[in-house]
Amino acid sequence: MMPGLVTLLALSALDVRWLAPDTCTAPDLSLLASTSNGTAEVRITTPTPATWVLELKFLEPFQATRRLELGSCLDARRAARALLVLGLKGADAFEKTELPLAAPPLTTSDPSPPMAPSEVPPTPLVISVRLGALANVFTAPAPTPRFTLGAALRLGVLEVELTARAGVPAVFAGGPTSASAISVWPALGGELAGCFSPTFGRVRFGACGTVVGEWWRLEGQGVSNPSAGNAALVAIGGQGRVAFVLGAGFEAGVTVALRGNARRPVGRFGDVDALLAGPLGLEGAGWVGWSR
């Protein structure tokens, strides 16, 4: 591409002829006026969009030429000004000084270069161990507490958690007499949760699907011939959670879950149902954990 702009800059005793495309205007040389002496010609061409060729000729008080290939108009303008400054120091300084000129630093208006695929950092796999407590309502006639110990794997916004659950014995009235009751012990169980958990600053929210299985120990009390038996609870539902990052890998969180009891334990005194788990269960839990 031929130059589209010819500018004559007469600053004191320095005369500069600037030949460049219309989009590549001459730099400000006014600060050189008091020390300038000579005649020079600057020609900038763009054989390709990514190549800018700078040719600078000093005509007076000495004759010398310098040619550079650069990557942008900004590089060419800076190089031209630097060479003009060197020329003011005399032919010896102009001839002996090598540029390469360093590429200019990126400014806020420069688009950030895209990262190569190999430079994109991989999403870390986060492992968490959590200890908590929960209370279940509606499944049994009164709230039944449990303790939990869980482990979770988180990759980006996806999380999978496996939790072991153990309850404490509770006694509920029922049976053929006013003195009879049934002892319920949710002795052992487990929960599998799959969650979508985006993070916002130091807070992480989660929406989860869960499956719970528990083994219950049921035992009659207050009757002449007490007996004991085992029953299973299987529940499927959803869970919402909020976790707070405390620092140094520690975190704390709360969860609320609503589940449908697909398999419900039943406790009987003969033909009398003394306990039947409800169709729905609601749980609230709190936990603390450590991640790495």
Secondary structure by P-SEA (a helix, b strand, c coil): ccccbbbbbbcccbbbbbbccccccccccccccccccccbbbbbbbccccbbbbbbbbcccccbbbbbbbccaaaaaaaaaaaaaaaaacaaaaaaccccccccccccccccccccccccccbbbbbbbbbbccccccccccbbbbbbbbbbbbcccbbbbbbbbbbbbbbbbbcccccbbbbbbccccbbbbbbbccccccbbbbbbcbbbbbbbbbbbccccbbbbbbbbbbbbbcccbbbbbcccccccbbbbbbbbbcbbbbbbcccccccccccbbbbbbccccccc
